[in-house]
C-alpha cells in the first residue's frame, strides 16, 4: 500500500511539474494581437477532458461553428489551434510553410514506437528535406504514370475477386492497395488477402494509428513521464516491443532487396532506386528503409479506406451510381474495361472520387503541424511550439465553398452554378493539391499515385458491378450506417452489409478474360510472396 502511494505521489509531482513548465514557458501576446477564442477549460488541464477519445473532428467542427475558423485549445498547458477553412489552412500551412512544417516530437508515437525514424513525424530539419527529395523522386507525377500498368493489373485482380466474393471487400481492397505498393516498392507480389506479411503490415499500421491518436498515452500530454524507468513505465515496454516488430518488417524488406541488388536479380522498384542512389540523399540506412517502408504503409491504408467509403456512398446513393454507369457506358461501351486513356472523358468518375474524399475524408482530423516561430495571423497570436490542426472534416464542410455540405453531391464539381466548378472537364475535377492530401510541405507525396488508383477503381467497379443495399430475410432493405467509422487518424467505415454483383454475364466474361490475360502476362508472376 505504501509503495503504491509513493508511486502515485511521484506521478502527481511529475504531472504538476510538467504543467507548470508548460505554463511558465508560454509567450506573452504581442501588442495589438490577441489569442484566438476557444472553449473555456479547467485549471491546469485546460480542455484535456473536453476532447472525445474517438472522432474528435466532430467536436472540433461544433467548436468551429461557435468560435470561428481558427480557435484555441489548451491541453495541460500545450497550445493547440484548430483550422476549419481552406483559406486559413492555405494561409498558414502552405503560404507560411517555412514556419508551419514541423511536428511535435510526441514520446509515444515518435520516440518510443518509431525511434524517431518515421518520416510522417520528422521535425522540419535536413533529414525531413532529404526524405522528401527521395519521396518526390519515387512518387512524382512523371513516375506515377509509369505505375499505371501495375494499377491496371492489380485493379483487374481486385475486380475478379470482388465479384466472386463481395463480402470480403475489405480484404480485396487492402490487397489492391498494398499489392500495388508492394510491387512498385519492393518488386514483389502480394499473394492474397491472407498473405502473412499483409496481415503484419496492417496490424502494425493499426498500432501506429492507435498510438498516435490524441489522448492514447498519458506520456504525450505529460512528457516528463519519459523520465520514469522502464520498470515503472509499462507504456515504455509495450511501445519498444512494438517498435521491434515494425523495424523487423521495414529492415527485412530493405535487406531482401539489397541482397537482390548485389546478385543482379532485383527488378526496378523504390527500394532498389534508393539503394543504388543512397549517397545522394545523406540518409542513414535506417532512415532510408523507413522512408520506403512507410510510403508502403501510408499508401496501403489510405487508398483502401477511401474506396471503402466509396462503396458506402454508392450503397447510400444508387442514383449517383446510375449516373456514373451511364457515362461509363457512353464512353467505354460494353465489351472492354475502362483504362486510363478513358479518364479525360469521364469527369463524373473523377467527381465521384473527389466528392467521396470530401464527404468522408480518410484523415478527417488532419495530422497537426508544429509552428517553429511566433506568428500573427489576422490579428491572432500563434506562439512558437503550437500544434496547428487542419480539421479536414470542417474544411470540407465550409458552407460558402460547399453548399449543402452534408449531402453527397458529385455535381458540385461538374456544374457551373457551384463555387467548386472548374473547366475544362477533360482536366477538372482532379485531386491535385486537394486538401484531402494535406497542406504545404507536408502534403502527401503519393497523391499522384493515389489519384490514379481511386479514379481507375471507381471507373472499373462501376462499369462492371451493381451495388445496392442488401435485402434481409424479412424482405426489407438492410440499412447502411451514415457514419460508423473506426477510430484513429486514418479512418474507414466499419464492415457493413451490401449487395454487389456483375451487371451482366457479358461484363463478367470481360472481367474474367482480362484477369486471365493479366495473370498470364504478369512480369512478376514468379515473385509472389516474401
BAMILUM-808040 format. One line per field, with one value per residue (C-alpha): x, y, z; residue in one letter; residue number from 1. Coordinates in steps of 0.25 Angstrom, whole numbers, plus 2048, in hexadecimal, padded with zeros to 3 digits. Layout:
BEGIN
xx	c(X, ...)
yy	c(Y, ...)
zz	c(Z, ...)
code	c(a, ...)
pos	c(NUM, ...)
***
This chain:
BEGIN
xx	c(800, 80B, 812, 806, 804, 813, 811, 804, 80B, 817, 80D, 805, 812, 817, 809, 809, 817, 814, 808, 810, 81B, 811, 80A, 817, 81D, 810, 813, 80D, 803, 809, 803, 7F8, 7F5, 7EC, 7EB, 7E0, 7D3, 7D0, 7C9, 7CC, 7D4, 7D6, 7E2, 7EF, 7EA, 7E2, 7DA, 7E0, 7D3, 7CA, 7D0, 7C9, 7D2, 7CD, 7C9, 7CE, 7CC, 7BD, 7BE, 7C8, 7BE, 7B4, 7BE, 7C2, 7B3, 7B3, 7C1, 7C5, 7CF, 7DB, 7D9, 7E1, 7E2, 7EC, 7EF, 7F6, 7FE, 801, 7FB, 7F2, 7EC, 7E1, 7E0, 7D2, 7D2, 7DB, 7DE, 7E5, 7EB, 7F2, 7F6, 7FD, 801, 804, 808, 810, 815, 823, 81C, 812, 819, 81E, 818, 817, 820, 816, 81C, 813, 811, 81E, 829, 824, 81D, 824, 832, 831, 832, 824, 824, 816, 81B, 829, 82B, 82E, 83D, 847, 842, 834, 839, 841, 836, 82C, 836, 836, 827, 826, 82F, 827, 819, 819, 80F, 819, 81C, 80D, 80A, 814, 80C, 7FF, 801, 803, 7F6, 7EF, 7F4, 7F0, 7E3, 7DF, 7E3, 7DB, 7CE, 7CF, 7CF, 7C5, 7BB, 7BD, 7BD, 7B8, 7B6, 7C5, 7C6, 7CF, 7DA, 7D9, 7DB, 7E6, 7ED, 7EC, 7F2, 7FD, 7FF, 801, 80B, 812, 815, 81A, 820, 828, 826, 81D, 80F, 805, 800, 7F2, 7EA, 7EE, 7FD, 804, 80C, 800, 7FA, 806, 807, 7F8, 7FA, 806, 7FE, 7F3, 7FC, 802, 7F4, 7F0, 7FD, 7FD, 7EF, 7ED, 7EC, 7F0, 7FC, 7FD, 80C, 808, 801, 80B, 819, 820, 81B, 826, 830, 829, 832, 82D, 829, 81F, 81A, 813, 810, 81F, 820, 814, 818, 826, 821, 818, 824, 82C, 821, 81F, 82E, 82F, 825, 82C, 83A, 837, 831, 83D, 847, 840, 840, 84F, 853, 84C, 853, 860, 85C, 857, 849, 841, 836, 835, 82E, 82E, 838, 841, 841, 845, 850, 856, 856, 857, 863, 85A, 851, 85A, 851, 855, 851, 846, 840, 841, 83A, 82F, 82D, 829, 823, 819, 816, 811, 80A, 803, 7FF, 7F9, 7F0, 7EA, 7E6, 7DF, 7D8, 7D3, 7CE, 7C6, 7C0, 7BD, 7B5, 7AD, 7AA, 7A5, 79C, 796, 795, 790, 78C, 79B, 79F, 795, 79A, 7A9, 7A5, 79E, 7AA, 7B3, 7AA, 7AA, 7BA, 7BE, 7B4, 7B0, 7BC, 7C8, 7CD, 7CF, 7DE, 7E6, 7E4, 7D5, 7D6, 7D7, 7C9, 7C4, 7C2, 7B7, 7C1, 7CB, 7C0, 7BA, 7C8, 7CB, 7BD, 7C0, 7CC, 7C5, 7B9, 7C0, 7CF, 7D9, 7E2, 7D6, 7DD, 7EA, 7F8, 7FC, 807, 810, 813, 822, 821, 818, 80E, 801, 7F6, 7EA, 7ED, 7EE, 7FB, 801, 80D, 818, 816, 807, 801, 7F8, 7EE, 7E7, 7DA, 7D6, 7C8, 7C5, 7CD, 7C5, 7B8, 7BA, 7AD, 7B2, 7BB, 7B2, 7A3, 79A, 7A7, 7A1, 79B, 7A4, 7A3, 7AD, 7A6, 7AD, 7BA, 7B2, 7A8, 7AC, 7A2, 7AB, 7B7, 7C0, 7BD, 7C9, 7CB, 7CF, 7C8, 7D3, 7DC, 7D3, 7CF, 7DD, 7E3, 7F0, 7F3, 7E5, 7E4, 7E1, 7F0, 7F5, 7FC, 809, 816, 80F, 805, 804, 810, 807, 7FB, 7FE, 7FE, 7F2, 7EA, 7ED, 7E9, 7DC, 7D8, 7DA, 7D4, 7C7, 7C6, 7C9, 7C0, 7B4, 7B6, 7B5, 7AD, 79F, 7A0, 794, 78E, 78D, 77F, 77C, 775, 768, 769, 76D, 77A, 785, 788, 797, 79C, 79F, 7AC, 7B0, 7BF, 7CB, 7D3, 7E1, 7E7, 7E5, 7D6, 7CD, 7BF, 7BD, 7B9, 7AB, 7A1, 79E, 79C, 7A6, 7A5, 7A9, 7A0, 79E, 7A4, 7AB, 7B2, 7B6, 7BD, 7C4, 7CA, 7CE, 7D5, 7DC, 7E0, 7E5, 7ED, 7F4, 7F7, 7FE, 806, 809, 818, 81A, 811, 81D, 820, 813, 815, 820)
yy	c(800, 80A, 806, 809, 816, 81A, 817, 820, 82B, 82B, 82B, 837, 83E, 83B, 840, 84D, 850, 84D, 856, 861, 860, 862, 86E, 874, 874, 87A, 886, 894, 899, 8A4, 8B1, 8B3, 8A4, 89A, 88C, 885, 881, 873, 86B, 86E, 863, 85F, 863, 85C, 852, 85C, 855, 848, 841, 848, 841, 833, 827, 824, 82D, 839, 841, 840, 848, 852, 855, 858, 862, 868, 86B, 872, 879, 87B, 875, 876, 872, 86F, 863, 861, 853, 853, 860, 85B, 864, 85E, 867, 861, 866, 864, 86A, 868, 877, 877, 86A, 86E, 87C, 875, 867, 86A, 878, 879, 86B, 86F, 871, 866, 85A, 853, 848, 847, 83C, 834, 82A, 81E, 81E, 825, 821, 814, 80E, 813, 816, 824, 81C, 81E, 829, 82D, 833, 838, 847, 851, 84E, 849, 83B, 83F, 847, 83B, 831, 83A, 83B, 82B, 82A, 835, 82C, 820, 826, 832, 833, 82E, 822, 81F, 81E, 812, 80B, 80B, 7FD, 7F7, 7FE, 7F8, 7EA, 7EB, 7F2, 7E7, 7DD, 7E4, 7E5, 7D6, 7D2, 7DD, 7D8, 7C9, 7CD, 7DB, 7D8, 7D9, 7E6, 7EC, 7E1, 7E3, 7F2, 7F1, 7E7, 7F0, 7FC, 7F4, 7EB, 7F7, 7FE, 7F0, 7EF, 7FD, 7FE, 7F1, 7E9, 7DE, 7D9, 7D9, 7CA, 7CC, 7D4, 7CA, 7CC, 7CB, 7D8, 7DF, 7DC, 7E0, 7ED, 7F1, 7ED, 7F6, 801, 800, 800, 80D, 814, 80F, 814, 821, 825, 830, 82C, 81E, 81F, 828, 82A, 832, 83C, 83C, 839, 83A, 82B, 827, 829, 81D, 810, 805, 7FC, 807, 80A, 7FF, 808, 809, 7FA, 7F8, 802, 7FE, 7F0, 7F5, 7FD, 7F0, 7EA, 7F5, 7F6, 7E8, 7EA, 7F6, 7F2, 7E4, 7E9, 7F2, 7E7, 7DE, 7E8, 7EB, 7DD, 7DC, 7E9, 7E2, 7D6, 7DE, 7D8, 7E4, 7E9, 7F8, 7FD, 808, 801, 7FE, 80C, 811, 806, 80A, 819, 819, 823, 82E, 82F, 82F, 826, 81B, 80D, 80C, 819, 814, 807, 80F, 819, 80E, 805, 810, 814, 806, 807, 814, 810, 803, 808, 815, 810, 804, 80D, 817, 80C, 806, 814, 814, 807, 80C, 819, 810, 807, 814, 81B, 812, 81E, 822, 814, 814, 822, 81D, 810, 818, 820, 814, 80C, 818, 81A, 80B, 803, 7F4, 7EC, 7F1, 7F6, 805, 809, 816, 81B, 81C, 825, 832, 82F, 82A, 837, 830, 825, 830, 838, 82C, 828, 837, 838, 82B, 831, 83E, 837, 82C, 831, 826, 82F, 836, 83E, 840, 83E, 84A, 853, 85A, 869, 86C, 87B, 885, 88A, 893, 88F, 899, 89F, 892, 88E, 880, 87D, 874, 866, 866, 85A, 85E, 854, 856, 84F, 849, 845, 854, 859, 850, 855, 864, 869, 874, 86A, 85E, 862, 857, 851, 845, 840, 837, 83F, 83C, 846, 851, 84E, 84D, 859, 868, 86C, 866, 86E, 862, 860, 862, 85F, 859, 84C, 844, 849, 84C, 848, 842, 83F, 847, 84F, 84C, 84E, 83F, 83D, 847, 855, 85B, 854, 848, 845, 836, 833, 827, 830, 82D, 81E, 81F, 827, 81D, 812, 818, 81C, 80F, 807, 80F, 80E, 7FF, 7FB, 804, 7FF, 7F0, 7F0, 7F3, 7F8, 7F9, 7F7, 7E9, 7E3, 7DC, 7CF, 7D7, 7DD, 7EB, 7F2, 7F2, 800, 805, 80E, 81C, 81D, 811, 812, 80C, 815, 81A, 826, 81E, 819, 80F, 80A, 7FE, 7F2, 7F3, 7EA, 7EE, 7E6, 7E7, 7DF, 7DF, 7E8, 7DD, 7D0, 7D6, 7E0, 7D5, 7CE, 7DA, 7DB, 7CC, 7CD, 7D9, 7D3, 7C6, 7CF, 7D7, 7CB, 7C4, 7D1, 7D6, 7D9, 7D6, 7C9, 7C1, 7CA, 7C8, 7C9, 7CD)
zz	c(800, 804, 7F7, 7EE, 7F6, 7F3, 7E4, 7E4, 7EB, 7E1, 7D5, 7DB, 7DD, 7CF, 7C9, 7D1, 7CD, 7BE, 7BF, 7C6, 7BC, 7B0, 7B7, 7BA, 7AC, 7A6, 79D, 7A0, 796, 78D, 78E, 784, 783, 78B, 78E, 785, 78C, 791, 79B, 7AA, 7B0, 7BE, 7C7, 7C4, 7BA, 7B1, 7A6, 7A8, 7AD, 7A3, 797, 794, 793, 784, 779, 77F, 772, 774, 781, 77A, 770, 77A, 781, 773, 771, 77F, 77F, 771, 767, 770, 77E, 78A, 794, 79F, 7A3, 7B1, 7AC, 79E, 793, 788, 77E, 774, 766, 760, 752, 746, 745, 753, 751, 744, 74A, 756, 751, 743, 741, 74E, 74D, 752, 75F, 760, 75A, 767, 770, 77F, 784, 78C, 795, 792, 782, 77F, 789, 78E, 783, 777, 77E, 776, 769, 763, 758, 75C, 769, 765, 76A, 760, 75E, 754, 756, 752, 746, 741, 743, 73B, 730, 72F, 730, 725, 71C, 71F, 71E, 715, 70A, 6FF, 708, 70B, 6FC, 6FB, 706, 6FE, 6F8, 706, 70B, 6FF, 703, 711, 70F, 705, 710, 71A, 711, 70F, 71D, 722, 718, 71D, 72C, 72F, 73E, 73F, 738, 743, 741, 732, 733, 73C, 733, 728, 72F, 736, 72A, 721, 72A, 72D, 71E, 71C, 729, 72A, 71D, 723, 722, 72E, 72D, 732, 73C, 747, 744, 751, 74E, 74A, 758, 75F, 758, 75A, 769, 76A, 763, 76C, 778, 773, 771, 77F, 786, 77F, 782, 78B, 799, 797, 7A0, 7AC, 7A9, 79D, 7A6, 7B1, 7AA, 7B7, 7BA, 7B0, 7BC, 7C3, 7C2, 7B9, 7C5, 7CA, 7BC, 7B5, 7A9, 7A6, 7A6, 79D, 793, 792, 78F, 784, 77E, 77D, 775, 76B, 76A, 766, 75B, 755, 757, 752, 745, 743, 745, 73C, 730, 734, 732, 725, 720, 723, 71C, 710, 711, 717, 70E, 70D, 71A, 724, 72E, 722, 71E, 72C, 72E, 721, 723, 733, 733, 72C, 738, 744, 74C, 755, 751, 75C, 757, 748, 74C, 753, 748, 73E, 749, 74E, 73F, 73E, 74C, 748, 73A, 73E, 749, 743, 735, 73B, 745, 73A, 732, 73D, 73F, 730, 731, 73D, 735, 729, 732, 738, 72B, 720, 717, 717, 713, 707, 702, 703, 6FC, 6F1, 6EE, 6EE, 6E4, 6DB, 6DB, 6DD, 6D7, 6DB, 6D7, 6DE, 6EB, 6ED, 6EC, 6F0, 6E2, 6E5, 6F1, 6EA, 6E4, 6F2, 6FA, 702, 707, 70C, 712, 71A, 71F, 723, 72A, 731, 737, 73B, 741, 749, 74A, 74D, 756, 75C, 767, 760, 765, 76D, 768, 773, 772, 773, 775, 77B, 771, 770, 766, 765, 772, 779, 780, 77D, 786, 782, 786, 783, 77D, 771, 76D, 75F, 762, 755, 75A, 75C, 750, 747, 74D, 74B, 746, 73D, 736, 736, 737, 73E, 743, 74A, 73C, 734, 727, 71B, 713, 71B, 713, 706, 705, 703, 70E, 719, 71E, 71D, 70E, 704, 6F6, 6EC, 6F1, 6EA, 6F5, 701, 70B, 70F, 71C, 71B, 727, 72D, 73C, 73E, 73C, 746, 744, 741, 743, 74A, 73E, 73B, 732, 72C, 727, 718, 71A, 724, 71A, 70F, 717, 71C, 70E, 707, 713, 713, 703, 703, 70F, 70A, 6FC, 700, 70C, 712, 721, 729, 737, 73C, 73D, 74A, 74D, 750, 742, 747, 744, 74E, 751, 74F, 75A, 756, 75F, 767, 765, 76C, 775, 772, 76A, 75D, 75D, 755, 756, 75F, 757, 752, 74A, 73C, 72F, 723, 716, 708, 700, 6F5, 6F1, 6E5, 6EE, 6F8, 6EC, 6E8, 6F7, 6F7, 6E9, 6EE, 6FB, 6F3, 6EA, 6F5, 6FD, 6F1, 6ED, 6FC, 6FB, 70A, 70A, 70F, 71B, 723, 732, 73A)
code	c(x, x, x, x, x, x, x, x, x, x, x, x, x, x, x, x, x, x, x, x, x, x, x, x, x, x, x, x, x, x, x, x, x, x, x, x, x, x, x, x, x, x, x, x, x, x, x, x, x, x, x, x, x, x, x, x, x, x, x, x, x, x, x, x, x, x, x, x, x, x, x, x, x, x, x, x, x, x, x, x, x, x, x, x, x, x, x, x, x, x, x, x, x, x, x, x, x, x, x, x, x, x, x, x, x, x, x, x, x, x, x, x, x, x, x, x, x, x, x, x, x, x, x, x, x, x, x, x, x, x, x, x, x, x, x, x, x, x, x, x, x, x, x, x, x, x, x, x, x, x, x, x, x, x, x, x, x, x, x, x, x, x, x, x, x, x, x, x, x, x, x, x, x, x, x, x, x, x, x, x, x, x, x, x, x, x, x, x, x, x, x, x, x, x, x, x, x, x, x, x, x, x, x, x, x, x, x, x, x, x, x, x, x, x, x, x, x, x, x, x, x, x, x, x, x, x, x, x, x, x, x, x, x, x, x, x, x, x, x, x, x, x, x, x, x, x, x, x, x, x, x, x, x, x, x, x, x, x, x, x, x, x, x, x, x, x, x, x, x, x, x, x, x, x, x, x, x, x, x, x, x, x, x, x, x, x, x, x, x, x, x, x, x, x, x, x, x, x, x, x, x, x, x, x, x, x, x, x, x, x, x, x, x, x, x, x, x, x, x, x, x, x, x, x, x, x, x, x, x, x, x, x, x, x, x, x, x, x, x, x, x, x, x, x, x, x, x, x, x, x, x, x, x, x, x, x, x, x, x, x, x, x, x, x, x, x, x, x, x, x, x, x, x, x, x, x, x, x, x, x, x, x, x, x, x, x, x, x, x, x, x, x, x, x, x, x, x, x, x, x, x, x, x, x, x, x, x, x, x, x, x, x, x, x, x, x, x, x, x, x, x, x, x, x, x, x, x, x, x, x, x, x, x, x, x, x, x, x, x, x, x, x, x, x, x, x, x, x, x, x, x, x, x, x, x, x, x, x, x, x, x, x, x, x, x, x, x, x, x, x, x, x, x, x, x, x, x, x, x, x, x, x, x, x, x, x, x, x, x, x, x, x, x, x, x, x, x, x, x, x, x, x, x, x, x, x, x, x, x, x, x, x, x, x, x, x, x, x, x, x, x, x, x, x, x, x, x, x, x, x)
pos	c(1, 2, 3, 4, 5, 6, 7, 8, 9, 10, 11, 12, 13, 14, 15, 16, 17, 18, 19, 20, 21, 22, 23, 24, 25, 26, 27, 28, 29, 30, 31, 32, 33, 34, 35, 36, 37, 38, 39, 40, 41, 42, 43, 44, 45, 46, 47, 48, 49, 50, 51, 52, 53, 54, 55, 56, 57, 58, 59, 60, 61, 62, 63, 64, 65, 66, 67, 68, 69, 70, 71, 72, 73, 74, 75, 76, 77, 78, 79, 80, 81, 82, 83, 84, 85, 86, 87, 88, 89, 90, 91, 92, 93, 94, 95, 96, 97, 98, 99, 100, 101, 102, 103, 104, 105, 106, 107, 108, 109, 110, 111, 112, 113, 114, 115, 116, 117, 118, 119, 120, 121, 122, 123, 124, 125, 126, 127, 128, 129, 130, 131, 132, 133, 134, 135, 136, 137, 138, 139, 140, 141, 142, 143, 144, 145, 146, 147, 148, 149, 150, 151, 152, 153, 154, 155, 156, 157, 158, 159, 160, 161, 162, 163, 164, 165, 166, 167, 168, 169, 170, 171, 172, 173, 174, 175, 176, 177, 178, 179, 180, 181, 182, 183, 184, 185, 186, 187, 188, 189, 190, 191, 192, 193, 194, 195, 196, 197, 198, 199, 200, 201, 202, 203, 204, 205, 206, 207, 208, 209, 210, 211, 212, 213, 214, 215, 216, 217, 218, 219, 220, 221, 222, 223, 224, 225, 226, 227, 228, 229, 230, 231, 232, 233, 234, 235, 236, 237, 238, 239, 240, 241, 242, 243, 244, 245, 246, 247, 248, 249, 250, 251, 252, 253, 254, 255, 256, 257, 258, 259, 260, 261, 262, 263, 264, 265, 266, 267, 268, 269, 270, 271, 272, 273, 274, 275, 276, 277, 278, 279, 280, 281, 282, 283, 284, 285, 286, 287, 288, 289, 290, 291, 292, 293, 294, 295, 296, 297, 298, 299, 300, 301, 302, 303, 304, 305, 306, 307, 308, 309, 310, 311, 312, 313, 314, 315, 316, 317, 318, 319, 320, 321, 322, 323, 324, 325, 326, 327, 328, 329, 330, 331, 332, 333, 334, 335, 336, 337, 338, 339, 340, 341, 342, 343, 344, 345, 346, 347, 348, 349, 350, 351, 352, 353, 354, 355, 356, 357, 358, 359, 360, 361, 362, 363, 364, 365, 366, 367, 368, 369, 370, 371, 372, 373, 374, 375, 376, 377, 378, 379, 380, 381, 382, 383, 384, 385, 386, 387, 388, 389, 390, 391, 392, 393, 394, 395, 396, 397, 398, 399, 400, 401, 402, 403, 404, 405, 406, 407, 408, 409, 410, 411, 412, 413, 414, 415, 416, 417, 418, 419, 420, 421, 422, 423, 424, 425, 426, 427, 428, 429, 430, 431, 432, 433, 434, 435, 436, 437, 438, 439, 440, 441, 442, 443, 444, 445, 446, 447, 448, 449, 450, 451, 452, 453, 454, 455, 456, 457, 458, 459, 460, 461, 462, 463, 464, 465, 466, 467, 468, 469, 470, 471, 472, 473, 474, 475, 476, 477, 478, 479, 480, 481, 482, 483, 484, 485, 486, 487, 488, 489, 490, 491, 492, 493, 494, 495, 496, 497, 498, 499, 500, 501, 502, 503, 504, 505, 506, 507, 508, 509, 510, 511, 512, 513, 514, 515, 516, 517, 518, 519, 520, 521, 522, 523, 524, 525, 526, 527, 528, 529, 530)
***
